[in-house]
């Protein structure tokens, strides 16, 4: 498993990107990993778009589908799991919610690693989960997060 500190740092660097750019980044990283699995543990994986990856809109759509998958996994862990180890993670998330995006990313990025996301994907998915689902829903996180998952494109 990749070093959580490195994934947090990479996710923090990606936080400046908007949602569409993050979705594309996720799709690009996934396409690269499909062809070269050795990149999966590299949270700073740099992938340039190439026509061999397919249409750029398809790559971005792949990124959104990957977000959907890992977002649902995180929602279960944070909002409905009864496992003792998940309860500890839930406490960390709710403490971080009183903080800023960087603090949330520092919790979500290693949590994605913990549930099996490749480091390259976790680094790009963490800031998108925080921006799109967690920050807007601080007050009623779990209910709003579930509604957002259902409404997600």
N, C-alpha and C positions, 0 to 999 in steps of 0.2 A: 504494500500500500504506500502511496506517496506521502511525503512529509506534509502534514496539515499546515504548518507555518508557511511553506512555499505556496500552497494552494490559496491560503488566505491572502498572501501578498499579491498573487496573480489576479485573484478575484477583485481585490481593491483597485488594481490598475485598470481592470475592465469596467469598473463601476462608472467611469466617465462616459461610456458609450450609451447611446439611447437603446430602447427596447428592440427596434428593428435591427440595429447593428449587432446587438447581442444574439438575437435569433440567428442571424447570418453566421456569426462567429461559431455558435454551437453547431450549426449544420456543416460548416467548413471543417471544423475539428472532427466531427463524426465521420465525414467522408474520408478524411485523411487517415483516421484510425482504422476504418474498414480496410483500407489498402495497406496500412503499415501499423499493426497493433503496438509496436514498440513506442509509439508516441502517446499512448494512453496515460502513462504515468508522468507526463510532462505538463505541468500546469501552465507553463508559458509557451506552449506549442504555438508556433506561428505558421499559419497556413494561408497561402495566397490562392485566390480563386483561379481555377483553370477550367476551360471548356470541357475537359475530360470528366469533370464533376457533374455535368448536366447543367440545365438552365439555372441561373442564379436564383430565380423565384422558387424553384424546386428545392434548392439547397436551404434557402431561408425557411420554406415550409417544413423541411426536415428538422430544422432547429426548433421550430414551434412544437412539433410533435415530440421531440426529445424533452423539451421543457415540460410539456403536458405529463409525460411519464414520470419524471423525477419530482415534479411539483406534487402530483398525487401521492407519491411515496412519502414525501416530506410531510404532507398534510396528515396522513395516517399516523406517522411517528409523533408529530407534535400535538395533534388534536384528539386522537382516539385510541392510541395504543395503551395497553395496560402493563406492558413489560417494564420491569423495574429500571432497566437501563434507558428506556425511552422516557420514563418519568424524570430522570436526571437531566436529559437533554431538554425536555419541555421546560424545566425550571430555568435552565440557562437562556432559552429563547425568551421567556417572559421577562427575565432580568434585562436582557439585551434590548428588549422593546422599549425600555425606558431610556435607552441610549440612542445612538445615531446609526446611520446606514452601515458605517464601517464596523461597528460592534455587532450588528446583525450578520453581516457577511462573515465575520470572524467565528460565528457560531454555525451558520448554515453551510459554509464551504467544507469544514471537516465532517459535519453531519452527513453531507452527500457522499463523502468518501466512505464513511462508516456504513452507509446502506448500499455501497457497491458502485457508485458512479466513478468512472475513470477521472483521474486528476484533471486532465485537459478539459473534460466536459464540466466537472464540478466548478472549476475556476470561472467558467463563463455562465453557468446556470445560476450560481449563488447570487450574483448581483441582480440578475433578472428576476429571480424569485423575490428578493428583497424589494426591488423597485416596484414591481408590478402587483405583488400580492400582499406583502407584509407591511410596508410603510403606510399604504393607504388604509389598511385595516387594523391599525393598532388597537382601537377600542374593543372591537368585537372580532378579534383575529380569526378564530376558528370558523365562526358562522360566515363571515364575509369571505374568508379564504375558500370555503367550500362553494359558495355562490360564484366566486370568480372562476374557480376550476370548471364549474358547470357551463358558465358563459364563455369560457376561453375559446378563441378562434382556432 
